[in-house]
Amino acid sequence: MIPPRIRPHYTADERTQLVGWLDMQRAIIHWKCEGLSDADAHRPVLPASPHMTMAGVVSHMRWVEHCWFEVMLMGRPAEGPMFDDGPEDADMRVDGIPLAQLLDEYDRQCKVSNEIIAAHSLDDVGRHPDFRAAAANLRWILFHMIEETARHAGHMDAIRELVDGERGYY
């Protein structure tokens, strides 16, 4: 289930605020895709970044969630397009994959991430021995994921407007 686009309460505890802000940004990713055709979701509009399409950003966000929560924090194998020796932006190369499938994969990955978050202290540190970034604690990872998701939601604002003129704040 996609979380609502609601800010956490002003006086909520730290964990509730961090997860609440992240969930709100995740919901914005979904919202930016509402009513978008598969053709438009895959249409490049940024000449210097042809893989940064609406569909490409959704895929990227799925893999970023996987990278930070499963790989860096949990120490699971570094698998997926972000870790392969494939082309640059491999996680955004999603031609032929329906937007609905990409959104479903993102939603499932967010559920896995939330299960991991719920099972750990904000002070728990990453476990992957091969990445310096695994030295981050869960609190740092959550702040980073809020920043990463909000930044790409902003990209999606601009991409969506260029694709079909749809605009909207928050």
C-alpha positions as CSV (number, residue, x, y, z in Angstrom):
1,M,0.0,0.0,0.0
2,I,1.3,3.4,-1.0
3,P,1.6,5.7,2.1
4,P,-0.4,8.9,2.1
5,R,1.2,12.2,1.2
6,I,1.0,13.5,4.8
7,R,3.8,15.1,6.7
8,P,4.5,13.6,10.1
9,H,3.2,15.3,13.2
10,Y,5.3,18.3,14.4
11,T,6.0,16.6,17.8
12,A,6.4,13.0,16.7
13,D,9.4,11.1,17.9
14,E,12.6,10.9,15.8
15,R,11.9,7.5,14.2
16,T,8.3,8.4,13.4
17,Q,9.5,11.7,11.8
18,L,12.2,10.1,9.7
19,V,10.1,7.2,8.4
20,G,7.1,9.6,7.9
21,W,9.1,12.0,5.8
22,L,10.6,9.1,3.8
23,D,7.1,7.6,3.2
24,M,5.7,10.9,2.1
25,Q,8.5,11.3,-0.5
26,R,7.9,7.7,-1.7
27,A,4.2,8.5,-2.1
28,I,5.1,11.6,-4.2
29,I,7.1,9.3,-6.5
30,H,3.9,7.3,-7.1
31,W,1.8,10.4,-7.4
32,K,4.0,11.9,-10.1
33,C,3.3,8.8,-12.2
34,E,-0.5,8.8,-11.8
35,G,-2.3,8.8,-15.2
36,L,1.0,8.5,-17.2
37,S,1.0,6.3,-20.2
38,D,3.8,3.7,-20.7
39,A,4.9,5.6,-23.8
40,D,5.2,8.9,-21.9
41,A,6.8,7.2,-18.8
42,H,9.6,6.0,-21.1
43,R,9.9,9.2,-23.2
44,P,13.3,11.0,-22.7
45,V,13.0,14.8,-22.4
46,L,16.4,15.7,-21.1
47,P,18.9,15.6,-24.0
48,A,22.0,15.1,-21.7
49,S,20.3,12.4,-19.6
50,P,18.3,10.2,-22.0
51,H,17.8,7.5,-19.3
52,M,16.3,9.9,-16.8
53,T,12.7,9.2,-17.7
54,M,9.8,8.8,-15.3
55,A,10.2,5.1,-15.6
56,G,13.9,5.3,-15.3
57,V,13.7,7.3,-12.1
58,V,11.2,4.8,-10.5
59,S,13.6,2.0,-11.3
60,H,16.5,3.9,-9.9
61,M,14.6,4.6,-6.7
62,R,13.8,0.9,-6.3
63,W,17.5,0.0,-6.6
64,V,18.6,2.8,-4.3
65,E,16.3,1.4,-1.6
66,H,17.8,-2.0,-2.1
67,C,21.4,-0.7,-2.0
68,W,21.1,1.3,1.2
69,F,18.8,-1.0,3.3
70,E,19.6,-4.5,2.1
71,V,23.2,-4.1,0.9
72,M,24.8,-1.4,3.0
73,L,22.9,-1.8,6.3
74,M,22.2,-5.6,6.2
75,G,25.3,-6.7,4.5
76,R,23.5,-8.7,1.8
77,P,25.2,-9.5,-1.5
78,A,25.8,-6.5,-3.7
79,E,23.5,-7.6,-6.6
80,G,21.6,-5.6,-9.1
81,P,22.3,-3.1,-11.9
82,M,24.0,-0.6,-9.5
83,F,26.7,-3.2,-8.8
84,D,27.1,-4.9,-12.2
85,D,29.9,-4.0,-14.6
86,G,27.2,-2.9,-17.1
87,P,26.7,0.5,-18.6
88,E,26.4,3.7,-16.7
89,D,22.8,4.3,-15.4
90,A,22.0,0.6,-15.9
91,D,19.4,0.9,-13.1
92,M,17.6,3.5,-15.3
93,R,17.6,1.5,-18.5
94,V,14.1,0.1,-18.5
95,D,12.9,0.2,-22.1
96,G,10.0,-2.2,-22.5
97,I,9.2,-2.6,-18.8
98,P,5.7,-1.3,-18.0
99,L,5.5,1.6,-15.6
100,A,3.0,-0.4,-13.5
101,Q,5.5,-3.2,-13.0
102,L,8.3,-0.7,-12.0
103,L,6.0,1.0,-9.5
104,D,5.0,-2.4,-8.1
105,E,8.7,-3.4,-7.7
106,Y,9.4,-0.1,-6.1
107,D,6.5,-0.5,-3.7
108,R,7.7,-4.1,-2.8
109,Q,11.2,-2.8,-2.2
110,C,9.9,0.0,0.1
111,K,8.1,-2.7,2.1
112,V,11.3,-4.6,2.5
113,S,13.1,-1.5,3.5
114,N,10.4,-0.6,6.1
115,E,10.7,-4.1,7.6
116,I,14.4,-3.6,8.0
117,I,14.0,-0.1,9.5
118,A,11.4,-1.4,12.0
119,A,13.8,-4.2,13.1
120,H,16.8,-2.0,13.8
121,S,17.9,0.8,16.1
122,L,18.6,4.2,14.5
123,D,22.1,3.7,15.9
124,D,22.7,0.3,14.1
125,V,25.6,0.5,11.7
126,G,25.8,-1.1,8.3
127,R,27.4,-4.5,7.9
128,H,28.7,-4.7,4.3
129,P,32.5,-5.2,4.5
130,D,33.2,-4.0,0.9
131,F,31.8,-0.5,1.0
132,R,32.9,2.5,3.1
133,A,29.4,3.8,3.0
134,A,28.3,0.8,5.2
135,A,29.9,2.7,8.1
136,A,26.7,4.8,8.2
137,N,24.1,4.2,10.9
138,L,20.4,3.7,10.1
139,R,19.7,7.3,11.1
140,W,22.2,8.6,8.5
141,I,20.7,6.2,5.9
142,L,17.2,7.5,6.6
143,F,18.3,11.1,6.2
144,H,20.1,10.2,3.0
145,M,17.1,8.4,1.6
146,I,14.8,11.3,2.4
147,E,17.2,13.6,0.5
148,E,17.7,11.1,-2.4
149,T,13.9,10.5,-2.8
150,A,13.0,14.2,-2.5
151,R,15.7,15.2,-5.0
152,H,14.4,12.6,-7.5
153,A,10.8,13.6,-6.8
154,G,11.8,17.1,-7.8
155,H,13.4,15.7,-11.0
156,M,10.1,14.0,-11.7
157,D,8.2,17.3,-11.2
158,A,10.2,18.8,-14.1
159,I,10.2,15.6,-16.3
160,R,6.4,15.2,-15.9
161,E,5.8,18.8,-16.9
162,L,8.0,18.4,-20.0
163,V,6.3,15.1,-20.9
164,D,2.6,16.1,-20.7
165,G,2.3,19.5,-18.9
166,E,1.0,18.0,-15.6
167,R,2.1,20.1,-12.7
168,G,1.5,19.9,-9.0
169,Y,3.1,20.7,-5.7
170,Y,3.3,18.1,-3.0
